[in-house]
């Protein structure tokens, strides 16, 4: 997945206007996603994915949980940075970078297993 690197610029713009976004909720969602994976509760981790991401992840004849198990995403670890712009967020953990979107029922993972590509957007293992 190619994720544009607009988050830092928008974060600075929000900070300059005095409007500080809530970073705790997306951070908790990212930590919970990795906690479910670590506990081998792949079905529960799938429930934390954005609908398009969950639909796109499995190959034909495969469940979302089976697809997540195959990917073997690394450990999440501690939150190191959170950037929020509108209904989107980037959460950097010690072992992963995730992109999330805020839906009516809370924050959901749009992309995980993301790594920056020099001077380009991120490449992600799980994406919408």
C-alpha angles and dihedrals in degrees: 000000000000107000114189116237096232095118098087094050093048091046090055091047092052092047091052092052092052094244106128112194122220107260098173097076098054090043090054091048092052092047091048092051091055093042090056090049092048090052091050090245093137093158089057090047089053089055088060093057123098109258095250091048093050091048094048098044104074125068116231111292092018130105124230090248092053090050092051091049090052092052093055094203112206124252116289101217127177122343109257101174140003126194121185126189116173110306094344132082142181116211119191116201125184090260105025147022118223134187117212139186127208112236127179090271096045142277118336132186115255095174137009138173088048125166128182118249112212109268090348137085122278125283112221135196092209117037144150 
